[in-house]
Amino acid sequence: MSDRIDPRRSGSIGTEAQLASVPDKFLSNDPKRPLQYMDDDGSVYTYSLRPLFYSVVFILLIELLERFSYYGLTNTQLEYLVGHYNPEWNAGLTSVQASSFVGASSALAYTAPFIGGIIADGLFGDYVNILLGTSLLYLPGLILIALCSYPYVLGNEFNMAALQAGMLVLWPLGAGFIKSVVNVLGAKQFHPVLQSEMVESYYISFYMVINIGALLGGIILPVVAGKSVAAAYTIPSVALFVGLIVFVLGSKRYVKAKPRKDALCKTLKALASPLTCKSLDSQKESNGGPFNDNFVDGIKNLLFVFPCTCLILPFCIAYNQMTTVFMIQGNAMKQRIGPSLMQNFDSLSVIVNGLIYQRYIHPFFSRISLKTTHKIAIGTFCGLLALLTAVIIDYKIHSHYNGDGQPTVNILWQIPAFFFVGAGEILTIALAYDVTFLIAPKEQKGLASGINLFVWGAVSNFICIGIYNSCKSWFPSDATSVEQYASSQVYNYLWILIGIAGFGVLFNLLPPVANWVEGVIHRSIKLNTSTEAQSKGDLTESLLLNA
């Protein structure tokens, strides 16, 4: 049997036997990184045959430990702020104040990727951006948060200013700076022509690693916080420091694409053209402008990332309730396990549903050619089911409360709500990563990733903060009081969110919306592959001759 590869799998070169069929221009003299590629600016990069194990594993490890730290803090943040863990030493916030605090922190964490993507693409590059964001922002923020949790270390009273500096500035900024580029750095370890088909598998691994980290952090930190919140909040600093050391140790193995300052400057200049009453198309060489036509079309695709990602906003609003309203509700329930630990059912749901989706559902959707927005509609419907579950639980708490201040409804009733959210993430948030990478021009992958994260992370949280404060009269002032929750009207708030989710489902099912998104994706793929079409053609011809 021939060991030549199938020409149809020319984007999956991963064994030494396949090298014999690869054109010389794609081969290097490095036995560890035998593949090479020359970028359009003349830069030459070399690639491993098995990038997932050669270099990506180091990137996935820092992502796992970063997500461990991030979600471990996020899942305990609200209870820490309202004094659930230590009634004698805490920020003393009300439920609405704590929800707004959590929302603001999360919003900044998902706004920073927009800035981080610009800096990575145009100034420092992905690798240096991760180093700077982790060492100068993320780690100092975690250390400051930990110090605040130790009584009297930063003063005789709880140091709210220090907590705000750590939890509202340094920590979310650091998380955002690296979040937009970690996934992109991993994807760039694959040869853009010979290993293009491996990138989808990488993104599956990436999203699974995110949820493994979230699951571990969501179990370990809440359990430790129940004994000592100071000890719990020290763990993330240690974990991320270890991740940073391992990430640096893999430095020599990474493909480090040079930042394209020229492309960033040209992009900003072209984007400024409407300010001078000129259209973006007027910047094309074919229309007398200064820029290559394909480059201008790439900028237009970059702008399309924003409206495409906005389609998952209704789901993201439901998703954000896990760390706020679902936890407030959990505090009014009979707790076999704490509200913070309930977050782990979401991570478990993502892992289980992700495996099921890849094995059975995705092949079925491919066979029937299900459109992208229809997938988003299904995912958003899962978010709607989660909110309906929360409403049913809310009515159950009210109807069963007997006035003695003790909870009567078991917190395990919340499991379906977390399960539905996790199932919805596969068809919304995970899908948004893939769509963004497809749409974005190759010079602006980090910026596009930042836009994606900004929309579904920051914009959705800003919306939630506005709704929280508009509906604050419906919430209990004391998030730990069963009596106050039983007299609250949180269900009214949840019905508003159900209406938003229902609108999201219907909007994504509209034929004009579905057709527009499919058109954007199709044109983007065609544009992004046009510069590599000749390389693909040469490779396929070589494979056919040697088959």
C-alpha positions as CSV (number, residue, x, y, z in Angstrom):
1,M,0.0,0.0,0.0
2,S,1.3,3.5,-0.9
3,D,2.5,5.8,1.9
4,R,1.7,8.8,-0.3
5,I,-1.0,11.1,1.1
6,D,-4.3,11.7,-0.4
7,P,-4.2,15.1,-2.3
8,R,-7.5,15.9,-0.7
9,R,-5.8,15.9,2.7
10,S,-3.0,18.2,1.7
11,G,-3.7,20.4,4.7
12,S,-3.0,17.6,7.1
13,I,0.8,16.9,6.7
14,G,1.9,15.4,10.0
15,T,4.2,12.4,9.4
16,E,7.7,11.9,8.0
17,A,6.3,9.6,5.3
18,Q,4.3,12.4,3.9
19,L,7.3,14.7,3.5
20,A,8.4,12.9,0.3
21,S,5.3,14.3,-1.4
22,V,5.9,17.9,-0.3
23,P,7.4,20.4,-2.7
24,D,10.9,21.5,-1.9
25,K,9.9,25.1,-1.2
26,F,7.9,23.9,1.8
27,L,10.8,21.9,3.3
28,S,13.5,23.1,5.7
29,N,16.8,21.6,6.8
30,D,15.7,21.4,10.5
31,P,14.8,17.8,11.4
32,K,12.7,18.9,14.3
33,R,10.8,21.5,12.2
34,P,11.0,20.1,8.7
35,L,8.2,22.3,7.2
36,Q,8.7,25.9,6.3
37,Y,6.7,28.8,4.9
38,M,7.6,32.2,3.5
39,D,5.2,34.9,4.4
40,D,4.3,37.6,1.9
41,D,6.8,40.0,3.6
42,G,9.7,37.5,3.0
43,S,9.8,36.1,6.5
44,V,10.5,32.4,6.7
45,Y,9.0,30.2,9.5
46,T,9.6,26.6,10.2
47,Y,7.0,24.1,11.6
48,S,6.9,20.8,13.4
49,L,5.1,17.8,11.9
50,R,3.2,17.4,15.2
51,P,2.8,21.0,16.5
52,L,0.2,20.0,19.1
53,F,2.8,18.0,21.0
54,Y,5.9,20.0,20.0
55,S,4.9,23.5,21.0
56,V,1.1,23.9,21.4
57,V,1.1,21.8,24.6
58,F,3.1,24.6,26.4
59,I,0.5,27.2,25.2
60,L,-2.4,25.0,26.3
61,L,-0.8,24.5,29.7
62,I,-0.6,28.2,30.5
63,E,-4.2,28.6,29.2
64,L,-5.3,25.8,31.5
65,L,-3.7,27.3,34.6
66,E,-4.8,30.8,33.6
67,R,-8.4,29.6,33.3
68,F,-8.0,27.7,36.6
69,S,-7.1,31.0,38.2
70,Y,-9.6,33.1,36.5
71,Y,-12.7,30.9,37.0
72,G,-11.6,29.9,40.5
73,L,-11.8,33.6,41.4
74,T,-14.8,34.3,39.3
75,N,-16.9,31.5,40.8
76,T,-16.2,32.7,44.4
77,Q,-16.1,36.4,43.8
78,L,-19.7,37.3,44.6
79,E,-19.8,35.2,47.8
80,Y,-16.5,36.8,48.9
81,L,-17.8,40.3,48.3
82,V,-21.0,39.8,50.3
83,G,-19.2,38.2,53.2
84,H,-20.3,34.6,52.8
85,Y,-16.8,33.1,53.4
86,N,-15.7,35.4,56.2
87,P,-18.4,37.6,57.8
88,E,-15.8,39.4,59.9
89,W,-13.5,40.4,57.0
90,N,-15.0,41.3,53.7
91,A,-16.1,44.1,51.3
92,G,-19.6,44.2,52.8
93,L,-21.4,44.7,49.5
94,T,-25.1,44.2,48.8
95,S,-26.2,41.6,46.3
96,V,-26.8,44.3,43.6
97,Q,-23.5,46.0,44.4
98,A,-21.7,42.7,44.3
99,S,-23.3,41.7,41.0
100,S,-22.4,45.0,39.4
101,F,-18.8,44.7,40.8
102,V,-18.5,41.2,39.2
103,G,-20.1,42.4,36.0
104,A,-17.7,45.4,35.8
105,S,-14.6,43.2,36.4
106,S,-15.7,40.7,33.8
107,A,-16.6,43.5,31.3
108,L,-13.0,45.0,31.6
109,A,-11.5,41.5,31.2
110,Y,-13.3,41.2,27.9
111,T,-12.6,44.8,26.8
112,A,-8.9,44.5,27.3
113,P,-8.5,41.8,24.6
114,F,-9.4,44.5,22.1
115,I,-6.4,46.5,23.2
116,G,-4.2,43.4,23.6
117,G,-5.0,42.3,20.1
118,I,-3.9,45.6,18.6
119,I,-0.7,45.7,20.6
120,A,0.1,42.0,19.7
121,D,-0.6,42.4,16.0
122,G,1.2,45.7,15.5
123,L,3.9,46.1,18.2
124,F,5.1,43.2,20.4
125,G,3.8,40.0,18.8
126,D,1.8,37.3,20.5
127,Y,4.5,35.8,22.6
128,V,5.8,39.0,24.2
129,N,2.2,40.2,24.7
130,I,1.5,37.1,26.8
131,L,4.7,37.6,28.8
132,L,3.9,41.3,29.5
133,G,0.3,40.8,30.3
134,T,1.0,37.9,32.7
135,S,4.0,39.3,34.6
136,L,3.1,43.0,34.7
137,L,-0.7,42.9,35.1
138,Y,-2.2,39.5,35.8
139,L,0.2,38.2,38.5
140,P,0.4,41.5,40.4
141,G,-3.4,41.7,40.4
142,L,-3.7,38.1,41.8
143,I,-1.2,38.9,44.5
144,L,-3.0,42.1,45.5
145,I,-6.4,40.2,45.7
146,A,-4.8,37.5,47.9
147,L,-3.3,40.1,50.2
148,C,-6.7,41.8,50.7
149,S,-8.2,38.5,51.9
150,Y,-5.7,38.2,54.8
151,P,-7.1,40.2,57.8
152,Y,-5.1,43.3,58.8
153,V,-2.2,42.7,56.3
154,L,-3.1,45.9,54.3
155,G,-4.6,47.8,57.2
156,N,-6.8,47.7,60.3
157,E,-9.9,47.7,58.1
158,F,-10.7,45.9,54.9
159,N,-8.8,47.7,52.1
160,M,-11.5,48.3,49.5
161,A,-9.2,50.5,47.4
162,A,-6.6,47.7,47.1
163,L,-9.3,45.2,46.2
164,Q,-10.6,47.5,43.5
165,A,-7.1,48.0,42.1
166,G,-6.5,44.2,42.0
167,M,-10.0,42.9,41.1
168,L,-11.3,45.8,38.9
169,V,-8.0,46.9,37.2
170,L,-4.9,44.6,37.2
171,W,-6.5,41.2,37.2
172,P,-9.1,41.8,34.5
173,L,-6.6,43.8,32.4
174,G,-4.0,41.0,32.6
175,A,-6.6,38.4,31.7
176,G,-7.8,40.4,28.8
177,F,-4.3,41.2,27.4
178,I,-3.4,37.5,27.1
179,K,-6.8,36.1,26.3
180,S,-7.0,37.6,22.8
181,V,-3.6,36.2,21.7
182,V,-3.2,32.8,23.5
183,N,-5.6,31.0,21.1
184,V,-4.1,32.8,18.1
185,L,-0.5,31.9,19.1
186,G,-1.5,28.3,19.3
187,A,-3.2,28.4,15.9
188,K,-0.1,30.0,14.3
189,Q,2.0,26.9,15.3
190,F,0.4,25.1,12.3
191,H,1.7,25.5,8.8
192,P,-0.8,27.8,7.0
193,V,-0.9,25.6,3.9
194,L,0.2,22.1,4.8
195,Q,-1.5,21.9,8.2
196,S,-4.6,24.1,7.7
197,E,-7.0,21.3,8.3
198,M,-5.5,20.6,11.8
199,V,-6.5,24.1,13.1
200,E,-10.1,23.1,13.7
201,S,-9.0,20.1,15.9
202,Y,-6.7,22.5,17.7
203,Y,-9.6,24.9,18.6
204,I,-11.6,21.9,19.9
205,S,-8.6,21.0,22.2
206,F,-8.3,24.7,23.2
207,Y,-11.9,25.1,24.3
208,M,-11.8,21.7,26.1
209,V,-8.7,22.9,28.0
210,I,-10.5,26.1,29.0
211,N,-13.2,24.1,30.6
212,I,-10.9,21.6,32.2
213,G,-9.1,24.6,33.9
214,A,-12.5,26.1,34.8
215,L,-13.7,22.8,36.3
216,L,-10.5,22.3,38.4
217,G,-10.5,26.0,39.6
218,G,-14.3,25.8,40.2
219,I,-13.9,22.8,42.4
220,I,-10.7,23.5,44.3
221,L,-11.0,27.2,45.1
222,P,-14.6,27.1,46.5
223,V,-13.7,24.1,48.7
224,V,-10.6,25.7,50.0
225,A,-12.4,29.1,50.4
226,G,-15.0,27.3,52.7
227,K,-12.1,26.7,55.1
228,S,-9.9,29.7,54.4
229,V,-10.6,32.3,51.7
230,A,-7.1,33.7,52.1
231,A,-5.6,30.3,51.4
232,A,-7.9,29.9,48.4
233,Y,-7.0,33.2,46.9
234,T,-3.2,32.5,47.2
235,I,-3.5,29.4,45.0
236,P,-4.1,31.3,41.7
237,S,-0.9,33.3,42.0
238,V,1.1,30.2,42.5
239,A,-0.7,28.3,39.6
240,L,-0.2,31.2,37.1
241,F,3.4,31.6,38.1
242,V,4.1,27.9,37.4
243,G,2.2,28.3,34.1
244,L,4.3,31.3,33.1
245,I,7.6,29.4,33.8
246,V,6.5,26.4,31.7
247,F,5.4,28.8,28.9
248,V,8.8,30.5,28.9
249,L,10.5,27.1,28.8
250,G,8.8,26.3,25.5
251,S,9.9,29.6,24.0
252,K,12.4,28.2,21.5
253,R,9.8,25.8,20.1
254,Y,7.2,28.5,19.2
255,V,6.6,29.9,15.7
256,K,6.7,33.6,16.5
257,A,5.2,35.5,13.7
258,K,6.6,39.1,13.4
259,P,4.1,41.8,14.4
260,R,2.9,43.7,11.3
261,K,3.2,47.4,12.4
262,D,2.8,48.4,8.8
263,A,-0.4,46.5,8.4
264,L,-1.7,48.0,11.7
265,C,-0.9,51.5,10.5
266,K,-2.5,50.9,7.1
267,T,-5.5,49.4,8.7
268,L,-6.0,52.4,11.1
269,K,-5.5,54.8,8.2
270,A,-8.0,53.0,6.0
271,L,-10.5,52.9,8.9
272,A,-10.1,56.6,9.3
273,S,-11.2,57.3,5.7
274,P,-14.9,57.7,6.5
275,L,-13.9,60.6,8.8
276,T,-12.8,62.5,5.7
277,C,-16.0,61.6,3.9
278,K,-14.4,58.9,1.9
279,S,-15.6,55.3,1.6
280,L,-13.5,52.3,2.5
281,D,-13.7,51.2,-1.1
282,S,-12.1,54.5,-2.2
283,Q,-8.9,53.3,-0.6
284,K,-8.5,50.5,-3.1
285,E,-5.8,50.7,-5.8
286,S,-8.4,49.9,-8.4
287,N,-10.3,53.1,-7.3
288,G,-7.2,55.3,-7.2
289,G,-6.5,54.6,-3.5
290,P,-3.2,53.7,-1.9
291,F,-3.9,50.2,-0.7
292,N,-4.1,46.7,-2.3
293,D,-7.7,45.7,-3.1
294,N,-7.4,42.5,-1.1
295,F,-6.0,44.4,1.9
296,V,-9.0,46.7,1.9
297,D,-11.4,43.8,1.6
298,G,-9.7,42.2,4.5
299,I,-10.3,45.3,6.6
300,K,-14.0,45.1,5.7
301,N,-14.0,41.5,6.9
302,L,-12.4,42.6,10.1
303,L,-15.3,45.0,10.7
304,F,-17.8,42.2,10.0
305,V,-16.5,40.3,13.1
306,F,-18.4,42.8,15.3
307,P,-22.0,42.2,13.9
308,C,-21.4,38.5,13.5
309,T,-20.4,38.1,17.1
310,C,-23.3,40.3,18.3
311,L,-25.6,37.5,17.2
312,I,-24.6,35.5,20.3
313,L,-25.3,38.4,22.7
314,P,-28.7,37.2,23.9
315,F,-27.1,33.9,24.9
316,C,-24.2,35.6,26.6
317,I,-26.6,37.6,28.7
318,A,-28.0,34.3,29.9
319,Y,-24.5,32.9,30.3
320,N,-23.5,35.8,32.6
321,Q,-26.2,34.9,35.1
322,M,-24.2,31.9,36.3
323,T,-21.8,34.1,38.3
324,T,-24.4,36.5,39.5
325,V,-28.1,35.7,39.8
326,F,-27.8,32.0,39.8
327,M,-25.5,32.3,42.8
328,I,-27.8,34.7,44.6
329,Q,-30.6,32.2,44.0
330,G,-28.4,29.4,45.2
331,N,-27.7,31.2,48.5
332,A,-31.5,31.0,49.2
333,M,-31.6,27.2,48.6
334,K,-30.8,24.2,50.8
335,Q,-27.1,23.6,50.1
336,R,-25.9,20.1,49.7
337,I,-23.0,21.8,47.9
338,G,-22.2,25.5,47.8
339,P,-23.4,27.9,45.0
340,S,-19.8,28.4,43.9
341,L,-19.4,24.7,43.3
342,M,-22.5,24.6,41.2
343,Q,-20.6,26.4,38.5
344,N,-18.8,23.2,37.8
345,F,-21.9,21.6,36.3
346,D,-21.5,24.1,33.4
347,S,-17.9,23.0,32.8
348,L,-18.9,19.4,32.9
349,S,-21.8,20.1,30.5
350,V,-19.4,21.8,28.1
351,I,-17.0,18.8,28.2
352,V,-19.7,16.2,27.8
353,N,-21.7,18.1,25.2
354,G,-18.5,19.0,23.3
355,L,-17.7,15.3,23.0
356,I,-21.2,14.4,21.9
357,Y,-21.3,17.3,19.5
358,Q,-18.0,16.4,17.8
359,R,-19.0,12.7,17.6
360,Y,-22.6,12.9,16.5
361,I,-24.1,16.3,16.1
362,H,-21.5,18.1,14.1
363,P,-21.4,15.4,11.3
364,F,-25.2,15.6,11.1
365,F,-25.2,19.4,10.9
366,S,-22.6,19.1,8.1
367,R,-24.7,16.6,6.2
368,I,-27.7,18.9,6.2
369,S,-25.6,22.0,5.7
370,L,-27.1,23.8,8.7
371,K,-26.4,27.5,8.6
372,T,-24.2,29.2,11.2
373,T,-27.0,31.4,12.5
374,H,-29.3,28.4,12.9
375,K,-26.7,26.8,15.1
376,I,-26.6,30.1,17.1
377,A,-30.4,30.0,17.4
378,I,-30.2,26.5,18.9
379,G,-27.5,27.5,21.3
380,T,-29.5,30.6,22.3
381,F,-32.6,28.4,22.9
382,C,-30.5,26.4,25.3
383,G,-29.8,29.7,27.2
384,L,-33.5,30.4,27.2
385,L,-34.2,26.9,28.7
386,A,-31.6,27.7,31.5
387,L,-33.5,31.0,32.3
388,L,-36.9,29.2,32.3
389,T,-35.4,26.7,34.7
390,A,-34.3,29.5,37.0
391,V,-37.8,31.1,36.9
392,I,-39.4,27.8,37.9
393,I,-36.9,27.4,40.8
394,D,-37.7,31.0,41.8
395,Y,-41.4,30.4,42.0
396,K,-40.7,27.2,43.9
397,I,-38.6,29.0,46.5
398,H,-41.4,31.5,47.1
399,S,-44.2,29.0,47.3
400,H,-42.3,26.6,49.7
401,Y,-40.9,29.3,52.0
402,N,-42.5,28.9,55.5
403,G,-41.2,32.1,57.1
404,D,-38.6,30.7,59.5
405,G,-35.6,32.0,57.5
406,Q,-34.5,28.5,56.5
407,P,-34.2,27.3,52.9
408,T,-36.5,24.6,51.7
409,V,-35.6,24.0,48.0
410,N,-32.6,21.9,47.2
411,I,-29.8,23.6,45.3
412,L,-29.4,20.6,43.1
413,W,-32.5,21.8,41.2
414,Q,-30.1,24.3,39.6
415,I,-28.2,21.5,37.7
416,P,-30.4,21.6,34.6
417,A,-29.9,25.4,34.3
418,F,-26.1,25.0,34.3
419,F,-26.4,22.0,31.9
420,F,-28.4,24.0,29.4
421,V,-25.9,26.9,29.5
422,G,-23.0,24.5,28.9
423,A,-24.8,22.9,26.0
424,G,-25.5,26.4,24.5
425,E,-21.8,27.4,24.7
426,I,-20.8,24.9,22.1
427,L,-23.1,26.5,19.5
428,T,-22.5,30.1,20.5
429,I,-19.2,31.0,22.2
430,A,-17.1,28.2,20.8
431,L,-18.6,28.8,17.4
432,A,-17.8,32.5,17.6
433,Y,-14.1,31.6,18.0
434,D,-14.2,29.6,14.8
435,V,-16.2,32.2,12.8
436,T,-13.9,35.0,13.9
437,F,-10.8,33.1,12.9
438,L,-12.3,32.4,9.5
439,I,-13.4,36.0,8.9
440,A,-10.3,37.8,10.1
441,P,-7.5,38.8,7.7
442,K,-4.3,37.0,8.5
443,E,-2.5,40.2,9.6
444,Q,-5.2,41.0,12.2
445,K,-6.0,37.7,13.9
446,G,-5.3,39.0,17.3
447,L,-7.4,42.2,16.8
448,A,-10.2,40.1,15.5
449,S,-10.0,37.8,18.5
450,G,-10.1,40.9,20.7
451,I,-13.2,42.2,19.0
452,N,-14.9,38.8,19.4
453,L,-14.1,38.7,23.1
454,F,-15.1,42.3,23.6
455,V,-18.5,41.7,22.2
456,W,-19.6,38.5,23.9
457,G,-17.7,39.2,27.2
458,A,-17.7,43.0,27.7
459,V,-20.7,44.3,25.8
460,S,-22.9,41.5,27.3
461,N,-21.7,42.4,30.8
462,F,-22.3,46.1,30.3
463,I,-25.9,45.3,29.2
464,C,-26.3,43.1,32.3
465,I,-25.0,45.8,34.6
466,G,-27.6,48.2,33.2
467,I,-30.4,45.7,33.6
468,Y,-29.2,44.9,37.2
469,N,-29.3,48.5,38.3
470,S,-32.6,49.2,36.5
471,C,-34.2,46.2,38.3
472,K,-32.4,46.5,41.7
473,S,-35.7,47.0,43.6
474,W,-36.5,43.3,42.6
475,F,-33.4,42.0,44.3
476,P,-32.7,41.3,48.0
477,S,-30.2,43.7,49.5
478,D,-28.6,40.9,51.5
479,A,-27.6,38.2,49.1
480,T,-27.2,35.7,52.0
481,S,-30.7,36.2,53.5
482,V,-33.3,33.5,52.6
483,E,-36.0,35.7,54.1
484,Q,-35.2,38.7,51.9
485,Y,-34.9,36.5,48.8
486,A,-38.3,35.0,49.5
487,S,-39.9,38.5,49.5
488,S,-37.9,39.6,46.4
489,Q,-39.1,39.6,42.7
490,V,-36.1,38.2,40.9
491,Y,-38.4,36.3,38.7
492,N,-39.4,39.5,37.0
493,Y,-35.8,40.1,36.1
494,L,-35.5,36.6,34.7
495,W,-38.6,37.1,32.5
496,I,-36.9,40.1,30.9
497,L,-33.9,38.0,30.1
498,I,-36.2,35.3,28.7
499,G,-37.7,37.8,26.4
500,I,-34.2,38.9,25.2
501,A,-33.2,35.2,24.6
502,G,-36.4,34.6,22.7
503,F,-35.7,37.6,20.5
504,G,-32.2,36.2,19.9
505,V,-33.6,32.8,18.8
506,L,-36.1,34.4,16.3
507,F,-33.6,36.9,14.9
508,N,-31.0,34.2,14.1
509,L,-33.6,32.2,12.3
510,L,-34.5,35.0,9.9
511,P,-33.4,34.0,6.3
512,P,-31.9,37.5,5.5
513,V,-29.7,37.3,8.6
514,A,-28.6,33.7,7.9
515,N,-27.9,34.4,4.3
516,W,-25.9,37.5,5.1
517,V,-23.6,35.7,7.6
518,E,-23.0,32.8,5.2
519,G,-22.1,35.3,2.5
520,V,-19.6,37.0,4.8
521,I,-17.9,33.7,5.8
522,H,-17.8,32.5,2.2
523,R,-16.2,35.7,0.9
524,S,-13.7,35.8,3.8
525,I,-12.5,32.2,3.2
526,K,-12.1,33.0,-0.5
527,L,-10.1,36.2,0.3
528,N,-7.9,34.6,3.0
529,T,-7.0,31.7,0.8
530,S,-6.4,33.7,-2.4
531,T,-2.8,34.6,-1.4
532,E,-2.1,31.0,-0.8
533,A,-4.0,29.6,-3.7
534,Q,-0.8,29.2,-5.8
535,S,0.9,27.3,-2.9
536,K,-2.1,25.0,-2.6
537,G,-2.1,24.4,-6.3
538,D,1.6,23.6,-6.4
539,L,1.2,21.2,-3.5
540,T,-1.8,19.4,-4.9
541,E,-0.1,19.0,-8.3
542,S,3.0,17.5,-6.6
543,L,0.9,15.1,-4.6
544,L,-1.0,13.9,-7.6
545,L,2.3,13.3,-9.5
546,N,3.7,11.3,-6.6
547,A,0.5,9.4,-5.7
